[in-house]
Every structure is written in C-alpha cells, then in structure tokens.
Amino acid sequence: MLNCLTGYIGLTGGVGTAESGLYLDALPGINPFNILKAADGGQKNASGEYSAEKVFGDVQQRAIMKFRTFFISEFNRCFKLYKRENVDCLICENKELLAVALWYLTGAEMCEEFLRSDRINRYTTVDRQKIRELKDNFTDYFFAELSTSVAGIDIAGSACFENENPPECGGIITVIETCP
C-alpha cells in the first residue's frame, strides 16, 4: 500500500492532523455520526465500542488501493508506465497535486461503506438513494480531478526517473495533413 497517502486525508476528531488539510467529514453528507453508525463487529476499539476511526481506516485503505489502480489507468492514457516503483514514486511525489482527487474517492468509498452497512437504514440515519447519488457525485468529481491532476504532473522534472529516461507521451492526438 502507498504509505505516503495513509493519513493524508483526515477525519475530524481522529488522531493527528491531516497532512493535506482535507478532512473526509468536510464533504457534504458525510459526518462522524454516520461514520460511527456504519461500524460493524470488526470495527471496534480496544474497549469493545464501535469506532469511527476504525471505519475510516478501512475505507482509507480501500480508497488508496483503488486510487493507485485508477491513477495507473489515467496515467497510461498518454504514457506507458510498467514499473510498480515508478507508479508509487509518482503518486507520492505528486500527492499534493492529487489530494483533492483522493479526497473525493475516499468520500465515494465511505458512501459505499454506508450502503453496505447492516447498521444504517433510512429510519436511523440516512436515505440509501441519497447516499447512492452522493457516491455518484463524488465519483464524478474524483475522475475529473484525477484527469486534471495527472495532466499536471511534470514527468521531465520527476526524481522518479533518475536512472532512466522518463516516458514520453504516446500521442493521444495526431494531426494528419493532406493535400487535395
């Protein structure tokens, strides 16, 4: 897992401060009360109480793994990058640029946690249809932010390619001139 992203997005009231300054519960529709209500038996603290931090930790881990996969896909739309180390290096080197995309993906993953929880229903806390819509919105924002962020990565100035040549864009757009 990308350790550089662990704790990069935070949870208000959690342990420490988010390095990015972005907190999951600052997103609309996500609050500590609902996060706590989404906890299941495996997400209890040492005292045996349900823990919002445990829920957040599980969601964060899944979001980071998905983020890496989506990053590779978006990056490879132009560049071809096959080495795992280079991918992880690029993500960590550009985490400030990628922070908002990760924030929205974490929000979408938290909505997925709400939808899959047996402890949440519309009578106690949330309306599942609203959560589905929120998840779709967060997902759309994520892909838009990821595309913009990846386009802004400076490959030529990256320390991730010190001992090799950085990849060159394969050319998404080609111009063909013809004469009549």
FENJO-V684720 format. One record per residue. N is the residue number from 0. RES is the residue in one letter. PHI is phi in whole degrees, -180 to 180 (999 if undefined). OMEGA is omega in whole degrees, -180 to 180 (NA if undefined). BURIAL is 1 if it has 24 or more other ideal C-beta (glycine too) atoms within 12 Angstrom, else 0. Layout:
n=N res=RES phi=PHI omega=OMEGA burial=BURIAL
n=N res=RES phi=PHI omega=OMEGA burial=BURIAL
This chain:
n=0 res=M phi=999 omega=-180 burial=0
n=1 res=L phi=-78 omega=-177 burial=1
n=2 res=N phi=-63 omega=-179 burial=0
n=3 res=C phi=-67 omega=180 burial=1
n=4 res=L phi=-96 omega=179 burial=1
n=5 res=T phi=-66 omega=-178 burial=1
n=6 res=G phi=83 omega=-179 burial=1
n=7 res=Y phi=-70 omega=171 burial=1
n=8 res=I phi=-101 omega=-175 burial=1
n=9 res=G phi=-112 omega=176 burial=1
n=10 res=L phi=-132 omega=-180 burial=1
n=11 res=T phi=-56 omega=-179 burial=1
n=12 res=G phi=86 omega=178 burial=0
n=13 res=G phi=-77 omega=-180 burial=1
n=14 res=V phi=-81 omega=176 burial=0
n=15 res=G phi=80 omega=-179 burial=0
n=16 res=T phi=-115 omega=178 burial=0
n=17 res=A phi=-68 omega=-179 burial=1
n=18 res=E phi=-60 omega=-178 burial=0
n=19 res=S phi=-79 omega=-175 burial=1
n=20 res=G phi=83 omega=-180 burial=0
n=21 res=L phi=-103 omega=-179 burial=1
n=22 res=Y phi=-120 omega=-176 burial=1
n=23 res=L phi=-56 omega=-177 burial=1
n=24 res=D phi=-77 omega=171 burial=1
n=25 res=A phi=-84 omega=176 burial=0
n=26 res=L phi=-74 omega=-179 burial=1
n=27 res=P phi=-63 omega=176 burial=0
n=28 res=G phi=85 omega=180 burial=1
n=29 res=I phi=-116 omega=180 burial=1
n=30 res=N phi=-142 omega=-177 burial=1
n=31 res=P phi=-57 omega=179 burial=1
n=32 res=F phi=-61 omega=179 burial=0
n=33 res=N phi=-68 omega=178 burial=1
n=34 res=I phi=-63 omega=178 burial=1
n=35 res=L phi=-64 omega=-180 burial=1
n=36 res=K phi=-69 omega=180 burial=1
n=37 res=A phi=-82 omega=-177 burial=1
n=38 res=A phi=-63 omega=175 burial=1
n=39 res=D phi=-115 omega=-176 burial=0
n=40 res=G phi=-57 omega=-180 burial=0
n=41 res=G phi=-83 omega=-176 burial=0
n=42 res=Q phi=-118 omega=177 burial=1
n=43 res=K phi=-108 omega=178 burial=0
n=44 res=N phi=-85 omega=-177 burial=0
n=45 res=A phi=-62 omega=179 burial=0
n=46 res=S phi=-83 omega=-179 burial=0
n=47 res=G phi=87 omega=179 burial=0
n=48 res=E phi=-94 omega=176 burial=0
n=49 res=Y phi=-62 omega=-173 burial=1
n=50 res=S phi=-129 omega=176 burial=1
n=51 res=A phi=-64 omega=179 burial=1
n=52 res=E phi=-65 omega=178 burial=1
n=53 res=K phi=-67 omega=177 burial=1
n=54 res=V phi=-60 omega=-180 burial=1
n=55 res=F phi=-59 omega=179 burial=1
n=56 res=G phi=-59 omega=178 burial=1
n=57 res=D phi=-65 omega=180 burial=1
n=58 res=V phi=-64 omega=180 burial=1
n=59 res=Q phi=-60 omega=-179 burial=1
n=60 res=Q phi=-63 omega=179 burial=1
n=61 res=R phi=-65 omega=-180 burial=0
n=62 res=A phi=-63 omega=-180 burial=1
n=63 res=I phi=-66 omega=179 burial=1
n=64 res=M phi=-65 omega=178 burial=1
n=65 res=K phi=-67 omega=-179 burial=1
n=66 res=F phi=-57 omega=-180 burial=1
n=67 res=R phi=-59 omega=-180 burial=1
n=68 res=T phi=-63 omega=180 burial=0
n=69 res=F phi=-66 omega=177 burial=1
n=70 res=F phi=-61 omega=180 burial=1
n=71 res=I phi=-58 omega=-180 burial=1
n=72 res=S phi=-61 omega=-179 burial=0
n=73 res=E phi=-68 omega=-180 burial=1
n=74 res=F phi=-63 omega=-178 burial=1
n=75 res=N phi=-77 omega=174 burial=0
n=76 res=R phi=-66 omega=178 burial=0
n=77 res=C phi=-116 omega=-176 burial=0
n=78 res=F phi=-99 omega=174 burial=1
n=79 res=K phi=-114 omega=-176 burial=0
n=80 res=L phi=-129 omega=-174 burial=1
n=81 res=Y phi=-108 omega=-175 burial=0
n=82 res=K phi=-83 omega=-180 burial=0
n=83 res=R phi=-58 omega=-177 burial=0
n=84 res=E phi=-62 omega=-180 burial=0
n=85 res=N phi=-66 omega=179 burial=1
n=86 res=V phi=-63 omega=-179 burial=1
n=87 res=D phi=-61 omega=179 burial=1
n=88 res=C phi=-61 omega=-180 burial=1
n=89 res=L phi=-62 omega=179 burial=1
n=90 res=I phi=-64 omega=-179 burial=1
n=91 res=C phi=-66 omega=-180 burial=1
n=92 res=E phi=-66 omega=-176 burial=1
n=93 res=N phi=-115 omega=-174 burial=1
n=94 res=K phi=-63 omega=176 burial=1
n=95 res=E phi=-64 omega=179 burial=0
n=96 res=L phi=-67 omega=-176 burial=1
n=97 res=L phi=-93 omega=-171 burial=1
n=98 res=A phi=-58 omega=-176 burial=1
n=99 res=V phi=-66 omega=177 burial=1
n=100 res=A phi=-61 omega=179 burial=1
n=101 res=L phi=-64 omega=178 burial=1
n=102 res=W phi=-58 omega=-180 burial=1
n=103 res=Y phi=-68 omega=178 burial=1
n=104 res=L phi=-66 omega=177 burial=1
n=105 res=T phi=-64 omega=176 burial=1
n=106 res=G phi=-63 omega=178 burial=1
n=107 res=A phi=-64 omega=179 burial=1
n=108 res=E phi=-69 omega=176 burial=1
n=109 res=M phi=-68 omega=176 burial=1
n=110 res=C phi=-62 omega=176 burial=1
n=111 res=E phi=-62 omega=177 burial=1
n=112 res=E phi=-62 omega=178 burial=1
n=113 res=F phi=-62 omega=-178 burial=1
n=114 res=L phi=-66 omega=-177 burial=1
n=115 res=R phi=-90 omega=-177 burial=0
n=116 res=S phi=-73 omega=175 burial=1
n=117 res=D phi=-81 omega=-175 burial=0
n=118 res=R phi=-92 omega=-178 burial=0
n=119 res=I phi=-111 omega=170 burial=1
n=120 res=N phi=-148 omega=-174 burial=0
n=121 res=R phi=-68 omega=179 burial=0
n=122 res=Y phi=-78 omega=-179 burial=0
n=123 res=T phi=-95 omega=-175 burial=0
n=124 res=T phi=-147 omega=-170 burial=0
n=125 res=V phi=-135 omega=174 burial=1
n=126 res=D phi=-96 omega=-176 burial=0
n=127 res=R phi=-59 omega=179 burial=0
n=128 res=Q phi=-65 omega=177 burial=0
n=129 res=K phi=-66 omega=178 burial=0
n=130 res=I phi=-66 omega=177 burial=1
n=131 res=R phi=-61 omega=178 burial=0
n=132 res=E phi=-64 omega=178 burial=0
n=133 res=L phi=-63 omega=178 burial=1
n=134 res=K phi=-60 omega=179 burial=1
n=135 res=D phi=-61 omega=178 burial=0
n=136 res=N phi=-64 omega=179 burial=0
n=137 res=F phi=-61 omega=180 burial=1
n=138 res=T phi=-64 omega=177 burial=1
n=139 res=D phi=-61 omega=178 burial=0
n=140 res=Y phi=-62 omega=179 burial=1
n=141 res=F phi=-58 omega=-177 burial=1
n=142 res=F phi=-64 omega=177 burial=1
n=143 res=A phi=-65 omega=179 burial=0
n=144 res=E phi=-65 omega=-180 burial=1
n=145 res=L phi=-63 omega=180 burial=1
n=146 res=S phi=-61 omega=180 burial=1
n=147 res=T phi=-65 omega=-178 burial=0
n=148 res=S phi=-65 omega=-179 burial=1
n=149 res=V phi=-63 omega=178 burial=1
n=150 res=A phi=-64 omega=-179 burial=0
n=151 res=G phi=-89 omega=-179 burial=0
n=152 res=I phi=-74 omega=179 burial=1
n=153 res=D phi=-90 omega=-178 burial=0
n=154 res=I phi=-68 omega=-176 burial=1
n=155 res=A phi=-64 omega=-179 burial=0
n=156 res=G phi=-94 omega=-176 burial=0
n=157 res=S phi=-79 omega=175 burial=1
n=158 res=A phi=-79 omega=-178 burial=0
n=159 res=C phi=-73 omega=-178 burial=1
n=160 res=F phi=-123 omega=-177 burial=1
n=161 res=E phi=-58 omega=-175 burial=0
n=162 res=N phi=-100 omega=180 burial=0
n=163 res=E phi=-153 omega=177 burial=0
n=164 res=N phi=-79 omega=178 burial=0
n=165 res=P phi=-67 omega=179 burial=1
n=166 res=P phi=-67 omega=177 burial=0
n=167 res=E phi=-108 omega=-179 burial=0
n=168 res=C phi=-63 omega=-179 burial=0
n=169 res=G phi=-74 omega=177 burial=0
n=170 res=G phi=85 omega=177 burial=0
n=171 res=I phi=-70 omega=-177 burial=0
n=172 res=I phi=-113 omega=175 burial=0
n=173 res=T phi=-123 omega=-180 burial=0
n=174 res=V phi=-111 omega=179 burial=0
n=175 res=I phi=-118 omega=179 burial=0
n=176 res=E phi=-102 omega=177 burial=0
n=177 res=T phi=-132 omega=177 burial=0
n=178 res=C phi=-109 omega=-180 burial=0
n=179 res=P phi=-72 omega=NA burial=0
